[in-house]
């Protein structure tokens, strides 16, 4: 079975199937300066998408927030490991843009959720994953840029066997 890094990589691969998804980072990035933050957020929108050709602030950060481990049966050495995968997304607020940046980001969040729902084994890295949940949807400041922000959470479960000691 896969380790947490494999799960995160498989989520990123699935997200890459979404048109104009933005930059996808396979970690929770902390920035030491504003220039580094802006570079991580900067994304040139491809043709055929809203804001085509423009550089916008659009990025996603994937990380494991929590891991729970439970013994299911000591006789058979079965247990369950739940990984709580967080996908934190940002899209810069674009006042006066058409269409409105909030609408574009809301549709992008839904497209990401649909892509993740389409593979509930996350590339066969887990036994089963619950469909993604939108834990929050609002605003945040990233790289000194006002952004629309969303946190999606997936509970991904593995049922490994533990060898007796």
C-alpha positions in Angstrom: 0.0 0.0 0.0 1.0 3.6 -0.6 2.5 6.0 1.8 1.1 9.6 2.4 3.4 11.1 -0.3 2.0 8.7 -2.8 -1.6 9.7 -1.9 -0.8 13.4 -2.2 0.9 12.7 -5.6 -2.1 10.8 -6.8 -4.5 13.6 -5.8 -2.3 16.1 -7.7 -2.4 13.9 -10.8 -6.2 13.7 -10.6 -6.4 17.5 -10.2 -4.2 18.0 -13.3 -7.2 16.6 -15.3 -9.1 19.8 -14.5 -8.8 22.5 -17.2 -7.0 25.6 -16.0 -6.7 24.2 -12.5 -3.7 26.4 -11.7 -0.5 25.5 -9.9 -0.7 22.4 -7.8 1.8 22.1 -5.0 2.2 18.7 -3.2 2.9 20.2 0.2 1.7 22.9 2.5 4.0 25.7 1.5 5.1 28.4 3.9 6.8 31.4 2.5 9.6 33.5 3.8 8.9 36.5 1.6 6.2 38.0 -0.5 8.0 37.4 -3.8 8.2 33.7 -3.2 4.5 33.6 -2.3 3.5 35.5 -5.4 5.7 33.2 -7.6 3.9 30.1 -6.2 0.5 31.6 -6.9 1.2 33.1 -10.4 -0.5 31.1 -13.1 -0.9 31.9 -16.8 -4.4 30.9 -17.8 -4.4 28.8 -21.0 -6.6 29.7 -24.0 -10.2 28.6 -24.0 -10.6 29.4 -20.3 -11.9 32.4 -18.5 -9.1 35.1 -18.3 -7.2 33.3 -21.1 -3.6 34.6 -21.5 -3.7 36.5 -18.2 -1.4 35.9 -15.2 -3.7 35.3 -12.2 -3.1 34.2 -8.6 -4.4 30.6 -8.7 -2.8 27.7 -6.7 -3.6 24.6 -4.7 -1.6 23.1 -1.8 -2.1 19.5 -0.8 -1.1 18.0 2.5 -2.0 15.5 5.2 -3.7 17.3 8.0 -4.2 14.3 10.3 -3.8 10.5 10.5 -5.9 8.2 12.6 -5.0 4.6 13.2 -7.5 2.1 14.7 -7.1 -1.6 15.5 -10.1 -3.5 14.1 -9.2 -7.0 15.1 -6.3 -8.0 17.2 -6.7 -11.7 16.4 -6.3 -11.1 12.6 -4.0 -8.1 13.0 -6.3 -5.9 10.9 -6.4 -2.2 11.4 -7.6 0.9 9.6 -5.6 4.0 8.8 -7.5 7.2 7.9 -5.6 10.0 6.2 -7.3 13.4 6.1 -6.0 15.0 2.9 -6.5 18.8 2.7 -6.5 20.6 -0.6 -6.3 24.3 0.0 -7.1 26.5 -3.0 -6.6 30.2 -3.7 -7.7 32.4 -6.6 -6.9 36.1 -6.6 -9.9 38.5 -6.3 -10.3 40.3 -9.6 -12.6 43.3 -9.0 -14.5 44.3 -12.1 -13.5 41.2 -14.1 -16.0 39.4 -16.3 -16.9 36.8 -15.4 -16.6 37.6 -11.7 -13.6 35.9 -10.0 -15.8 34.5 -7.3 -17.9 32.7 -9.9 -14.8 31.4 -11.7 -13.3 30.1 -8.5 -16.6 28.5 -7.3 -16.9 26.6 -10.6 -13.2 25.6 -10.4 -13.7 24.2 -6.9 -16.7 22.2 -8.2 -14.6 20.9 -11.1 -11.8 19.8 -8.8 -14.4 18.0 -6.5 -15.9 16.2 -9.5 -12.5 15.1 -10.7 -11.7 13.7 -7.2 -15.1 12.0 -6.9 -14.3 10.1 -10.2 -11.6 8.0 -8.5 -12.4 7.0 -4.9 -9.3 4.9 -4.6 -7.1 7.9 -5.5 -5.1 6.1 -8.1 -5.2 2.8 -6.1 -3.2 4.3 -3.3 -6.0 3.7 -0.7 -8.7 1.1 -0.2 -11.5 3.8 -0.4 -11.8 7.5 -0.1 -14.9 9.5 0.8 -16.0 12.1 -1.7 -14.3 15.4 -1.1 -16.0 17.8 1.3 -15.8 21.6 1.0 -14.9 22.4 4.6 -14.6 26.2 4.0 -15.1 28.6 1.2 -14.3 32.3 1.7 -11.4 34.8 1.5 -7.8 34.8 2.6 -4.7 36.8 2.0 -1.9 34.9 0.3 1.3 36.6 -0.8 -0.2 39.9 0.2 -3.0 39.2 -2.4 -6.7 39.1 -1.5 -7.9 35.7 -2.7 -11.0 33.6 -2.8 -10.0 30.5 -0.8 -11.4 27.0 -0.2 -10.4 24.0 1.9 -11.4 20.6 0.5 -11.0 17.5 2.7 -10.8 13.9 1.7 -10.8 11.1 4.2 -8.7 8.3 2.6 -8.7 4.9 4.2 -6.3 2.0 4.1 -6.8 -1.4 5.7 -3.3 -2.9 6.0 -2.4 -6.1 7.8 0.0 -5.8 10.6 2.4 -8.7 11.1 2.4 -10.2 14.6 5.4 -9.3 16.8 
